């Protein structure tokens, strides 16, 4: 039993028969505390802060759990405009958990809130109940007292508190052991009203009987206190009779891992070399980043915006979108066999759309932390019919690249050429005995090896490295992203010429862009292999040149073209596998040498960004392409 669920502190005692349990709405951690307190004590009645009018429908909704639903109270505001308040039938709500436990234990329930024609919520942000894992409920509640807003005189909140105090006096006449679930923000004033026997005002007459509706799947985020995926995990643990003590945080980890599995499953089967670049190391940095951002926002648990924004920054739009869809998953909602009335409604922040289509201002009677809209730009995949329409309108005689991608890949190619130059220089390095200059530094390994063979040693026995300057440059650079490359996958093979002197002549094989349209006149493809020729100059298309018909694979033909058009003796090759004998034979055929750089020398995320590129159907498409291309 946790500290928070230990026998209640005397400060929660109103009388020998009544104990108050201060709660925070919309928290799975607080719901756990309510469950453990009720199961650890002798109770014969549970008093809940809801009006009697919603009792039949709330009880019916709880019987239908884990299918989430909502009980709506129809109201009118001061201007006479139709509005409503609602009770979410949410497994992670402390009040719902209390009623659920009471039903299972056969305990009496009393709905003691005052009936009102227009419910007025109390705006207050409470502390994160996750702290109850290490702090007692008494300490948690006492620490908030200086920050609780007192009720204004003759306000609806004051009258509701006075009525609940009166109802508790009535209940203690009939029951011996009563636990009252009271919102933390009202707890001290309920105690005062009970002790002072504050005068009460009789309940108001309702405009209309409450309704019970099921909520659409995509609106559950606005109904549930926890993320729908985490709420589903709570219900799964309940069915399996497993502990859910730390599920509010462990559920976030399971959410990210499930999103990663879905992301891997969604990747194209042709993209195998970098498909697993969301590694455990990247996820570890992601969780550290999420933790730090959460603490900076004065919270202990991350919200959905923090999770998605961090995923976008560290893993890209594609993973962030899948994480968002995973967070909205609630599989129990698909099976509504336990609900007889299957009327679906949609919800938003502060509003609800009734079955007739009318949008009503709505107030949550069990509101946790206030919800607010926060903008985040994520580009989802367009629907298939729209992709087909864009592909049909494509002009096959007009193609050009996307300049930001050109700059990125040219910069990376320049970086690879510099590394190739360093490899060539390392092959020319020799070791000499120190005489008058330290040259390019001391070679410790060779120095120590020779010292062990001499009886007398001096400073002049030092061995130094001499690295002569490299002659020539790397003109042609070849990237092989996947070996062996499937010719049935990489069906698009062409040569692009540079638009200006800062670009390379490019020859490549890739997936067809026509099957992956992301915008009007914008296609997306993935390189299988590519050759960069810099400085640029026109060359015949290597894919149609019969001189290279001796090549049996796409890689061999690309390397043959690279070696044939290189004016330098060395050709740099970035490959996921060691150089094959057939590749070396092709290089010897043209009097060239291949310089290998392993593909795993570069991060998987970098490789993934380089492989993906976009084709535009004309230069005018560049004016709006940024609206559709995800960086």
C-alpha positions in Angstrom: 0.0 0.0 0.0 1.4 3.5 -0.9 1.7 6.3 1.6 -1.2 8.1 0.0 -3.5 5.1 0.4 -2.6 4.4 4.1 -5.4 5.0 6.7 -6.6 8.6 6.3 -5.1 11.3 8.4 -7.2 12.7 11.2 -7.3 16.1 9.4 -9.7 14.5 6.9 -12.2 13.5 9.7 -15.4 15.6 9.8 -17.0 13.5 12.5 -16.7 10.0 13.9 -18.8 8.8 11.0 -17.5 10.9 8.1 -14.1 11.2 6.4 -13.4 13.5 3.5 -11.1 12.3 0.7 -9.8 15.4 -1.2 -9.3 14.5 -4.9 -8.0 16.0 -8.1 -10.0 15.3 -11.2 -8.7 13.7 -14.4 -5.8 11.8 -13.0 -5.1 8.1 -13.0 -2.8 8.4 -10.0 -5.5 10.0 -7.9 -8.0 7.3 -9.1 -5.5 4.7 -7.8 -5.4 6.4 -4.4 -9.2 6.4 -4.2 -9.4 2.7 -5.1 -6.7 1.7 -2.5 -8.3 3.8 0.3 -11.7 2.4 -0.3 -10.4 -1.2 -0.4 -8.3 -0.7 2.7 -11.0 0.7 5.1 -14.4 -0.3 6.4 -17.0 1.8 4.5 -20.8 1.5 4.1 -21.5 4.6 2.1 -19.7 6.7 -0.6 -20.7 10.3 -1.0 -19.8 11.7 -4.5 -19.8 15.4 -5.6 -22.4 14.9 -8.4 -26.1 15.9 -8.4 -28.8 13.1 -7.9 -30.2 13.8 -11.4 -27.2 12.1 -13.1 -27.2 9.1 -10.8 -29.1 6.6 -13.0 -27.1 7.4 -16.2 -23.8 7.6 -14.5 -24.4 4.2 -12.9 -25.4 2.8 -16.3 -22.4 4.3 -18.0 -20.0 2.8 -15.4 -21.7 -0.6 -16.0 -20.7 -0.2 -19.6 -17.0 0.5 -18.9 -14.4 0.2 -20.4 -16.4 1.9 -23.2 -16.1 5.6 -22.5 -19.2 7.7 -22.6 -20.6 11.0 -21.3 -23.6 12.1 -19.3 -24.8 15.5 -20.4 -26.9 18.0 -18.3 -28.8 20.4 -20.6 -28.6 24.0 -19.4 -29.0 27.6 -20.4 -26.6 30.4 -19.6 -27.4 33.9 -18.3 -28.3 35.1 -21.8 -30.7 32.2 -22.3 -28.5 30.4 -24.8 -28.5 26.6 -24.8 -25.4 25.1 -23.2 -24.5 22.0 -21.2 -22.3 20.5 -18.5 -21.2 16.9 -18.6 -19.9 14.0 -16.5 -17.2 12.0 -18.3 -17.5 8.3 -17.7 -13.7 7.9 -17.6 -11.9 5.0 -15.9 -9.1 7.4 -14.8 -11.5 9.8 -13.0 -11.3 9.6 -9.2 -15.0 10.0 -8.8 -15.8 7.3 -11.4 -13.3 5.0 -9.8 -14.9 5.5 -6.4 -18.3 4.7 -7.8 -16.9 1.7 -9.7 -15.3 0.3 -6.5 -18.5 0.9 -4.5 -20.6 -1.0 -7.0 -18.2 -3.9 -7.0 -18.1 -4.0 -3.1 -21.9 -3.5 -2.8 -21.6 -0.2 -1.0 -24.3 2.5 -1.0 -23.7 5.6 -3.1 -25.0 9.1 -2.3 -25.0 11.9 -4.9 -24.8 15.0 -2.7 -24.1 17.9 -5.1 -26.7 20.6 -5.5 -28.8 20.7 -8.6 -28.2 23.9 -10.7 -29.7 25.1 -14.0 -26.3 26.4 -15.2 -23.1 24.8 -13.7 -20.2 27.3 -13.0 -16.8 25.6 -12.7 -14.0 26.7 -10.4 -10.9 27.7 -12.4 -7.9 26.3 -10.6 -4.8 24.4 -11.6 -3.8 21.8 -9.0 -0.5 20.0 -8.4 0.4 16.9 -10.3 -1.0 13.9 -8.4 2.0 11.8 -9.5 3.7 13.1 -6.4 1.4 10.9 -4.4 3.8 8.0 -5.2 6.2 9.4 -2.6 4.1 11.9 -0.5 1.2 11.2 1.7 -2.3 12.5 0.8 -2.4 14.6 3.9 0.9 16.4 3.0 -0.3 16.8 -0.6 -3.6 18.4 0.5 -2.1 20.5 3.2 0.5 22.0 0.9 -2.2 23.3 -1.4 -4.3 25.1 1.2 -2.5 28.5 0.9 -3.2 28.5 -2.8 -6.8 27.5 -2.9 -9.2 30.2 -4.0 -12.0 30.8 -1.4 -15.6 30.8 -2.6 -17.2 34.2 -3.1 -20.1 35.1 -0.9 -23.5 34.0 -2.2 -21.9 32.4 -5.3 -23.0 29.1 -6.8 -19.9 27.5 -5.5 -20.7 28.6 -1.9 -24.3 27.3 -2.2 -23.1 24.0 -3.6 -20.6 23.6 -0.7 -23.3 24.4 1.9 -25.7 21.9 0.3 -23.1 19.1 0.3 -22.4 19.8 4.0 -26.1 19.6 4.8 -26.4 16.3 2.9 -23.4 14.9 4.9 -25.3 15.7 8.1 -28.3 13.7 6.7 -26.1 10.8 5.7 -24.5 10.3 9.1 -27.9 9.7 10.6 -28.2 6.5 8.5 -24.6 5.3 7.9 -21.8 4.5 10.3 -18.7 4.8 8.0 -19.0 7.4 5.2 -16.2 8.5 2.8 -16.9 11.7 0.9 -15.0 12.4 -2.3 -14.5 16.1 -2.4 -12.7 18.3 -4.9 -9.4 19.4 -3.4 -10.2 23.0 -4.2 -13.4 22.9 -2.0 -12.1 20.7 0.8 -11.3 23.3 3.5 -14.6 25.2 2.9 -16.7 22.0 3.0 -15.2 21.2 6.4 -16.0 24.7 7.6 -19.5 24.6 6.2 -20.1 21.2 8.0 -18.8 22.4 11.3 -20.6 25.8 11.2 -23.9 24.2 9.9 -24.0 26.8 7.2 -27.5 27.7 5.9 -28.2 26.1 2.6 -30.3 26.9 -0.4 -32.6 24.3 -1.9 -31.7 22.8 -5.3 -32.8 24.5 -8.5 -35.4 22.9 -10.8 -33.8 21.3 -13.9 -34.6 22.4 -17.4 -34.4 18.9 -19.0 -33.4 15.5 -17.9 -29.8 14.5 -18.5 -28.7 12.4 -21.6 -26.2 9.6 -22.0 -24.1 9.5 -25.2 -21.2 7.6 -26.5 -18.3 9.7 -27.7 -16.6 9.3 -31.2 -13.2 7.6 -31.2 -11.4 10.7 -32.5 -12.9 12.9 -29.7 -11.8 10.7 -26.8 -8.7 12.9 -26.1 -11.1 15.7 -25.1 -13.1 13.5 -22.8 -10.5 11.4 -21.0 -8.2 12.8 -18.2 -5.3 10.6 -19.3 -4.2 9.9 -22.9 -6.5 7.3 -24.5 -3.7 4.9 -25.0 -2.7 5.2 -21.3 -6.3 4.8 -20.3 -6.5 1.6 -22.3 -3.4 0.3 -20.5 -5.1 0.9 -17.2 -8.1 -1.2 -18.3 -5.8 -3.9 -19.6 -4.0 -4.1 -16.3 -7.4 -4.2 -14.5 -8.5 -7.2 -16.6 -5.3 -9.0 -16.1 -5.2 -8.2 -12.3 -1.7 -6.7 -12.7 -0.3 -3.7 -10.8 -0.8 -0.3 -12.4 1.0 1.7 -9.7 3.5 3.5 -12.0 1.5 3.2 -15.2 1.1 7.0 -15.6 4.8 7.2 -16.5 5.5 3.6 -17.7 2.4 4.0 -20.0 4.2 6.9 -21.7 7.2 4.6 -22.4 4.9 1.9 -23.7 3.2 4.5 -25.9 6.5 5.5 -27.5 7.6 1.9 -28.0 4.3 1.0 -29.6 4.6 4.0 -31.9 8.1 3.0 -32.9 6.9 -0.5 -33.8 4.1 1.0 -35.9 6.6 3.3 -37.6 8.9 0.4 -38.4 6.0 -1.6 -39.8 4.9 1.4 -42.0 8.3 1.8 -43.6 8.7 0.6 -47.2 10.2 -2.9 -47.6 12.7 -1.4 -50.1 14.2 0.9 -47.4 16.1 -1.7 -45.4 19.5 -0.1 -44.7 18.3 2.7 -42.4 14.9 1.4 -41.4 15.8 1.0 -37.8 17.5 4.3 -37.2 15.2 5.2 -34.3 17.5 3.3 -32.0 17.3 2.8 -28.2 20.0 5.4 -27.9 17.8 7.9 -29.7 14.8 7.0 -27.6 16.9 7.5 -24.4 17.8 11.0 -25.5 14.1 11.6 -26.5 12.9 10.6 -23.0 15.6 12.9 -21.4 14.5 15.7 -23.6 10.8 15.2 -22.7 11.6 15.0 -19.0 13.5 18.3 -19.1 10.8 20.1 -21.1 8.1 18.8 -18.7 10.0 20.0 -15.7 10.5 23.4 -17.3 6.7 23.6 -17.6 6.4 22.9 -13.9 4.8 19.5 -14.4 5.9 15.9 -13.5 4.1 14.1 -16.4 4.4 15.2 -20.0 1.3 16.3 -22.0 0.5 15.2 -25.5 2.0 18.4 -27.1 5.3 17.9 -25.4 5.5 14.3 -26.5 4.6 15.1 -30.2 6.8 18.2 -30.4 9.8 16.4 -29.0 9.2 13.5 -31.4 9.0 15.9 -34.4 12.3 17.6 -33.4 14.2 14.4 -32.8 12.7 11.9 -35.3 10.8 13.8 -37.9 7.2 14.4 -38.9 6.5 10.8 -39.9 7.3 9.4 -36.5 5.5 12.3 -34.7 2.3 11.6 -36.7 2.4 7.9 -35.9 3.0 8.7 -32.2 0.0 11.1 -32.3 -2.3 8.4 -33.8 -1.0 5.8 -31.3 -1.8 8.2 -28.4 -5.4 8.4 -29.6 -5.8 4.6 -29.7 -8.5 3.2 -27.4 -9.4 -0.3 -28.7 -12.2 -0.8 -26.2 -14.2 1.9 -27.9 -14.5 -0.2 -31.0 -16.6 -2.8 -29.1 -19.7 -1.1 -27.8 -21.7 -4.4 -27.2 -22.1 -3.4 -23.6 -24.0 -0.2 -24.5 -27.6 -0.4 -25.6 -27.9 3.2 -26.7 -25.3 3.7 -29.3 -25.6 7.5 -30.0 -22.3 8.9 -31.0 -21.3 12.6 -30.4 -18.2 14.6 -31.0 -16.3 16.7 -28.5 -13.8 19.5 -28.5 -12.3 21.9 -25.9 -15.3 23.5 -24.2 -17.9 22.3 -26.7 -19.9 19.2 -27.6 -21.9 18.4 -30.7 -25.2 16.8 -29.9 -26.8 14.0 -32.0 -28.7 16.6 -34.0 -25.5 18.3 -35.1 -25.8 21.4 -32.9 -22.6 22.5 -31.2 -23.2 23.5 -27.5 -20.8 25.2 -25.1 -19.9 22.5 -22.6 -18.4 22.5 -19.1 -16.8 19.4 -17.6 -18.0 18.8 -14.0 -14.9 16.7 -13.3 -12.4 19.0 -15.0 -8.7 18.3 -14.3 -6.0 20.6 -15.6 -7.5 23.1 -18.1 -7.1 22.2 -21.8 -5.8 24.7 -24.3 -5.1 24.7 -28.1 -1.4 24.7 -29.0 -0.3 24.8 -32.7 2.1 22.3 -34.2 2.8 22.0 -37.9 2.7 18.3 -39.0 2.2 17.3 -42.6 0.1 14.2 -42.9 0.0 11.9 -45.9 -2.6 12.9 -48.4 -5.5 10.5 -49.2 -5.0 7.9 -51.9 -7.6 9.4 -54.4 -5.9 12.8 -54.2 -2.5 11.1 -54.9 -3.9 9.4 -57.9 -5.3 12.7 -59.2 -1.9 14.4 -58.8 -0.2 11.5 -60.6 -2.7 11.7 -63.5 -2.0 15.4 -64.0 1.8 15.0 -64.1 3.6 16.4 -67.2 6.3 13.8 -68.1 8.3 16.3 -70.1 9.1 18.6 -67.1 11.1 17.6 -64.1 13.3 19.5 -61.6 14.7 19.1 -58.1 13.9 20.8 -54.8 16.8 23.3 -54.1 16.9 22.9 -50.3 17.5 19.2 -50.8 20.2 19.9 -53.4 22.0 22.1 -51.0 21.8 19.5 -48.3 23.1 16.6 -50.4 25.8 18.7 -52.1 27.1 19.7 -48.7 27.1 16.1 -47.5 28.9 15.0 -50.7 31.6 17.7 -50.1 32.0 16.4 -46.5 32.4 12.8 -47.8 35.0 13.9 -50.4 37.0 15.5 -47.6 36.9 12.3 -45.6 38.0 10.3 -48.7 40.9 12.7 -49.0 41.9 11.9 -45.4 41.8 8.2 -46.1 44.0 8.6 -49.1 46.5 10.6 -47.0 46.5 8.0 -44.3 47.6 5.4 -46.9 50.7 7.6 -47.7 51.7 8.1 -44.1 55.2 6.8 -43.1 57.2 6.6 -39.9 60.7 8.1 -39.4 63.1 8.5 -36.5 63.1 11.9 -35.0 65.9 14.1 -36.2 65.1 17.9 -36.3 61.3 18.1 -36.6 58.3 16.5 -35.0 56.8 16.4 -38.5 53.0 15.4 -38.1 53.3 14.2 -34.5 54.7 11.3 -32.5 53.8 7.8 -33.4 53.5 6.3 -29.9 52.9 2.7 -31.0 56.0 2.6 -33.2 58.1 4.4 -30.5 57.2 2.0 -27.8 57.7 -1.0 -30.1 61.3 0.0 -30.9 62.1 1.0 -27.3 61.6 -2.5 -26.1 64.4 -3.7 -28.5 67.1 -1.2 -27.3 69.1 -1.3 -24.1 69.9 2.4 -24.1 67.1 4.9 -24.9 67.2 8.6 -25.7 64.9 11.3 -27.0 66.3 10.8 -30.4 64.7 7.3 -30.5 61.2 8.9 -30.9 59.3 7.9 -34.0 57.4 10.6 -35.8 54.7 10.4 -38.5 55.2 12.0 -41.9 52.1 12.5 -44.0 52.9 13.9 -47.4 50.3 16.1 -49.2 47.7 14.2 -51.3 47.9 14.7 -55.0 44.7 15.0 -56.9 41.1 15.2 -55.7 38.0 13.1 -55.5 36.0 14.0 -58.6 33.4 11.2 -58.6 31.5 10.0 -55.5 29.2 7.0 -55.5 26.6 6.3 -52.8 25.2 2.7 -52.6 22.4 2.8 -50.1 21.2 -0.8 -50.5 23.2 -3.8 -51.7 22.0 -5.8 -53.5 19.5 -3.4 -55.1 16.3 -4.9 -56.4 15.8 -3.8 -60.0 12.0 -4.4 -59.6 12.0 -1.8 -56.8 14.4 0.8 -58.2 12.8 1.1 -61.6 13.5 4.8 -62.2 17.0 5.3 -63.6 18.2 8.6 -65.1 20.9 11.3 -65.2 20.3 14.8 -64.1 22.5 17.7 -65.2 23.5 20.6 -63.0 21.6 23.9 -63.1 24.7 25.9 -62.0 28.3 25.3 -61.2 27.7 24.6 -57.5 25.8 21.4 -58.3 27.0 18.0 -59.4 26.1 16.0 -62.4 23.9 13.3 -60.9 23.2 9.8 -62.2 21.0 7.5 -60.0 18.5 4.7 -59.7 15.6 5.2 -57.4 12.0 4.2 -56.6 9.4 5.8 -59.0 8.1 9.1 -57.7 4.7 8.6 -59.4 3.7 6.1 -56.8 4.3 8.5 -53.9 2.7 11.9 -54.8 2.6 14.3 -51.8 1.3 17.4 -53.5 0.2 18.8 -56.8 3.2 18.4 -59.1 5.4 17.0 -56.3 6.5 13.4 -56.1 8.7 11.7 -53.6 11.3 9.0 -54.2 14.1 7.2 -52.5 17.6 6.7 -53.9 18.9 3.2 -54.2 22.3 4.4 -55.5 23.7 7.6 -56.9 26.8 9.1 -58.5 28.0 12.6 -58.0 30.3 14.2 -60.6 31.9 17.5 -59.5 32.8 19.9 -61.1 29.8 19.2 -63.3 29.9 18.5 -67.0 27.6 16.8 -69.5 27.9 13.0 -69.8 25.9 10.4 -71.7 23.2 8.7 -69.8 24.9 5.6 -68.3 21.6 3.7 -68.2 21.2 3.7 -71.9 24.8 3.6 -73.0 25.6 0.1 -74.4 29.2 0.4 -73.3 28.2 -0.7 -69.8 26.1 -3.7 -70.8 28.7 -6.0 -69.3 27.4 -4.9 -65.9 24.9 -7.4 -64.4 23.6 -5.4 -61.5 22.5 -1.8 -60.9 25.5 -1.2 -58.6 28.0 -2.5 -61.2 26.6 -0.3 -63.9 26.7 2.8 -61.7 30.3 2.0 -60.7 31.2 1.4 -64.3 29.9 4.8 -65.3 31.6 6.5 -62.3 35.0 4.9 -63.2 34.6 5.7 -66.9 33.8 9.4 -66.4 36.3 10.1 -63.5 39.3 12.1 -64.6 41.0 11.3 -61.3 42.6 8.0 -60.3 40.4 7.5 -57.2 36.7 7.1 -56.9 35.0 7.3 -53.5 32.4 4.7 -52.7 30.0 4.9 -49.7 28.6 1.4 -49.3 26.9 -0.7 -46.6 29.1 -3.7 -47.5 32.8 -4.2 -48.2 34.1 -3.7 -51.7 33.3 -6.8 -53.9 35.8 -8.4 -56.2 33.6 -7.6 -59.2 33.6 -3.9 -58.2 37.4 -3.9 -58.0 37.6 -5.6 -61.4 35.5 -2.8 -62.9 37.7 -0.2 -61.4 40.9 -1.9 -62.8 39.2 -2.1 -66.2 39.2 1.7 -66.3 42.5 2.2 -64.5 40.8 3.5 -61.3 41.0 2.7 -57.6 38.0 2.6 -55.2 38.1 4.3 -51.8 35.6 2.8 -49.4 33.7 4.6 -46.7 31.3 2.4 -44.8 27.7 3.6 -44.8 27.3 3.0 -41.1 29.9 5.7 -40.5 27.0 8.1 -40.8 23.9 8.2 -38.6 20.8 6.4 -39.8 18.7 9.6 -39.5 21.2 11.4 -41.8 21.1 8.6 -44.3 17.3 8.5 -44.2 17.1 12.2 -45.0 19.6 11.9 -47.8 17.9 9.0 -49.5 14.5 10.7 -49.6 14.2 13.4 -52.3 11.4 15.1 -54.2 10.8 15.7 -57.9 8.9 18.8 -59.0 6.9 19.1 -62.2 8.4 22.3 -63.3 10.3 25.3 -61.8 7.1 27.1 -60.9 6.2 24.3 -58.4 9.1 25.6 -56.3 7.0 28.6 -55.3 4.7 26.5 -53.1 6.5 23.2 -52.7 7.5 24.0 -49.1 3.8 23.7 -48.1 3.9 19.9 -48.9 7.5 18.8 -48.4 8.3 17.6 -44.9 11.9 18.4 -43.9 
